[in-house]
Amino acid sequence: MTRTPTGRLFRTDTGHDLVLTRTFRAPAEDVWASLTEPERTARWYGPWEGDAAPGRTVRLQMAFEEDQPWSEVHIDACEPQRRLAVSLIDSYGTWRLELALTETDGTTELRFVQHLTSVEGIAEVGAGWEYYLDLLVASREGSPRPEFDEYHPAMQPYYQGLAGQLVDEGRQ
């Protein structure tokens, strides 16, 4: 199956934001549960453990990665059913992530943002988040899980192009 990349890249005062969206025919409350309840996150990302609250840190397992590593996740902000901001800390560094939900007439849009200080590695990062968000979709729909090979390296040129456009804009 050919997957179409959806990510967009925006300049910010502190770097760049990689933004991806997904839409669900479900109320925000239900989508929020898929993003925050350990038994539901286990279906598309991995389980987590700990006492989750703003300012606290939990442990999250990346169940669909080689060796299923655990990461520390600091909860920077939590506005139930609307917004979750976290700093995921793993062997690659700190990933500043934000998930925002907007519900309209029983349909909920998830806006996923990774705040980047550099666009280095964007081709791998973008493809990875596309994969995980499609795992979320599949877990909610009960459809088969996508294969990572459908995302990487197939989406690399798209994401390299996004980074290239930023470089070109900077020259103008």
C-alpha positions in Angstrom: 0.0 0.0 0.0 1.2 3.5 -0.8 0.9 6.0 2.1 0.7 9.7 1.5 2.7 11.9 3.9 0.7 14.6 5.6 3.2 16.5 7.7 3.8 20.2 7.4 6.8 22.2 8.7 6.6 25.7 10.1 9.2 28.1 11.3 8.9 29.3 14.9 10.8 31.7 17.1 12.7 28.7 18.6 13.1 26.5 15.6 10.5 24.6 13.7 7.2 22.8 14.3 6.4 19.5 12.5 2.6 19.3 12.4 0.5 16.3 11.5 -3.2 15.9 11.8 -5.7 13.0 11.9 -9.5 13.2 12.1 -11.8 10.8 14.0 -15.5 10.3 13.9 -15.6 10.3 17.7 -16.0 12.7 20.5 -12.9 14.3 22.0 -13.4 12.4 25.2 -13.0 9.1 23.4 -10.0 10.2 21.4 -8.4 11.7 24.6 -8.7 8.2 26.2 -6.8 6.7 23.3 -4.0 9.2 23.9 -3.8 9.0 27.7 -5.1 5.6 29.1 -2.2 3.1 29.4 -4.3 0.1 28.1 -5.3 2.2 25.0 -1.9 3.7 24.3 -0.5 0.1 24.4 -2.5 -0.6 21.2 -0.8 2.0 19.1 2.4 3.3 20.8 3.0 1.4 24.0 2.0 1.2 27.6 3.0 3.6 30.3 3.3 3.5 34.0 3.5 6.0 36.8 1.5 8.7 38.4 0.5 11.0 35.5 -0.1 14.6 36.3 1.3 18.0 35.1 4.9 18.4 36.3 5.4 14.6 36.9 7.3 12.0 34.9 6.0 8.6 33.8 7.7 5.8 32.0 6.5 4.9 28.4 7.4 1.8 26.5 7.8 2.1 22.7 6.1 -1.3 21.9 6.6 -1.1 18.2 10.3 -0.3 18.2 13.2 -2.8 18.1 13.9 -4.0 21.7 10.8 -2.2 22.9 12.7 0.5 24.8 11.3 2.5 27.7 11.5 6.3 27.8 10.8 8.9 30.4 7.9 11.3 29.6 7.6 14.5 31.6 4.1 15.9 31.5 4.5 19.6 30.7 0.8 20.5 30.4 -2.5 18.6 30.6 -5.9 20.0 29.8 -8.1 17.0 29.6 -9.9 16.4 26.3 -8.1 19.4 24.8 -4.3 19.4 25.1 -1.4 17.4 26.2 2.2 18.6 26.1 5.1 16.3 27.0 8.9 16.1 26.9 9.8 12.5 25.9 13.4 11.7 27.0 15.2 8.8 25.3 18.6 7.9 24.0 18.2 10.3 21.1 17.6 13.3 23.4 14.4 15.2 24.3 11.4 15.3 22.1 9.0 18.2 22.8 5.5 17.0 21.7 2.1 18.5 21.8 -1.3 16.9 21.1 -4.4 19.1 20.7 -7.9 18.0 20.2 -10.7 20.0 18.6 -14.2 18.6 18.4 -16.9 19.8 16.0 -20.3 18.0 15.6 -19.0 14.7 17.0 -15.8 14.7 14.8 -12.5 15.3 16.5 -9.3 16.5 14.9 -6.0 15.6 16.5 -3.2 18.1 15.8 0.2 16.5 16.7 3.2 18.8 16.9 6.8 18.1 17.5 8.7 21.2 18.4 12.1 21.0 16.7 15.3 22.9 17.3 16.7 21.5 14.1 15.4 19.9 11.0 18.2 17.4 11.0 16.8 13.9 10.7 13.3 15.2 9.7 13.0 12.5 7.0 13.1 9.7 9.6 11.2 11.6 12.3 8.3 12.6 9.9 7.9 9.1 8.6 7.9 7.7 12.1 5.2 10.0 13.4 3.1 9.2 10.3 3.4 5.5 11.1 2.5 6.0 14.8 -0.5 8.2 14.0 -1.7 5.6 11.5 -1.3 3.0 14.2 -3.6 5.1 16.4 -6.1 5.2 13.6 -5.9 1.5 13.0 -6.3 0.8 16.8 -9.4 2.9 16.9 -10.9 1.4 13.8 -10.0 -2.2 14.5 -8.2 -2.3 11.1 -4.9 -4.1 10.4 -1.8 -2.3 11.7 0.3 -0.7 9.0 3.8 -1.9 8.3 6.7 0.6 8.9 8.1 -0.3 5.5 5.1 1.6 4.0 6.5 4.8 5.6 10.3 4.6 5.5 12.1 5.0 3.3 9.1 5.9 1.0 8.4 9.2 2.8 12.0 10.3 3.1 11.9 12.5 -0.1 8.8 14.3 1.0 10.2 15.2 4.4 13.6 16.1 3.0 11.7 18.4 0.6 10.0 20.1 3.4 13.4 20.9 5.1 14.8 21.9 1.7 11.9 24.4 1.2 12.9 26.1 4.5 16.5 26.4 3.3 15.4 27.9 0.0 13.1 30.4 1.7 16.0 31.5 3.9 18.0 32.4 0.8 15.3 34.7 -0.7 
